């Protein structure tokens, strides 16, 4: 498995290209603005088969380039719990000069689903808190989490947005503590981390039921 990353405006949001080097299949994870063209060019230049765009959640900064994938015939996988957010005029609500795409969910994903990329199995976790239908992908064989906006270096996704829930975020973060320290986390913003590098502050935060606050 090989993972590549691009970052788009307006809030430095990451997209990832996850590649099965043996079979040449690939997935894109999230679709921030001004990143899809580079991902699709990379796919074409390497002769890869892009079989999915997985949306970790529906916030505007993760979906503004979805239309380019849909135009290229790439199926979009996401939680149906994000549909109301996908349908909302988010950029207008935030006063941003971007058109919201019309997002069609082609493949509903949620807790307990298992997706296969080559020989690797990726488990879907439903990790609400930052948004109602937020999901992550976890591959035990590769010790890797594609985490969206659940966990960052020294922090976690905002819980003061519409649809956010601090208690749900605390429960979602708590699940991560069951993973090995060497687990690599590819977040939606900022640098990659490992569970080991974040464990101390997570355990301290989650020892207090009211630790995750607005």
C-alpha positions, 0 to 999 in steps of 0.5 A, a space after each residue: 500500500 502507498 498513500 499520497 497526499 494533496 492539500 487544498 484551500 481555503 483551510 488546508 484540507 487534505 485529500 489522500 490517494 491510497 494505492 494498491 501497488 500490486 493490483 493498481 487499484 486506488 481510492 481517493 479520500 475526501 475532495 477538497 478544493 483544487 485537488 481533484 485534477 491533480 489526483 486524477 492526473 496522477 491516476 492517469 499517468 500511473 495507469 491506476 484504476 480509481 474505484 472510489 471516492 470516500 468522503 469521511 464527512 460532508 463539511 464543505 472543505 472536504 467536498 468542493 471538488 466532488 463534481 470532478 470525480 462524479 464527472 469522471 464516473 468515480 463512485 462516491 462512498 459516504 454515510 447517508 447520515 451526512 446527506 442533509 449536510 451535503 445538501 445544505 448551502 454551507 459556503 453561503 452560510 459561512 460567507 465564502 465565495 464557492 459554489 456548493 457541489 451537488 453530491 450524490 452518494 453512490 455507495 452508503 457506508 457505515 459502522 461494520 462495513 469492510 472495504 477491500 483494496 487489493 489484499 487489504 481490508 479496511 474497516 469502516 468506523 462510524 465516529 460522530 462528534 464532529 459531524 453526525 455521519 463522520 466515518 474513518 477507515 482503519 486497516 489493521 494489516 497496515 496499522 493505518 487510519 484514514 481519519 478525516 477530522 476526528 484526530 489531529 496532532 494535539 487536538 480533535 475536530 471542532 464540536 461547535 458546528 451544526 450537527 456536532 456533539 461533544 459527548 459523541 466526540 469523546 466516545 469516538 476518540 475513546 475508541 482510538 485508544 484501543 489501537 496500537 501505538 504504532 498506528 498511523 493516522 492520516 488526518 484531514 488537516 495538519 501532519 500525520 501522527 501516530 496513536 502513540 504520539 497522541 495517547 498521553 493527552 488523549 488519555 488525560 482528556 478522556 479521563 474527564 467525562 467533560 473533557 471534550 468541550 465547545 
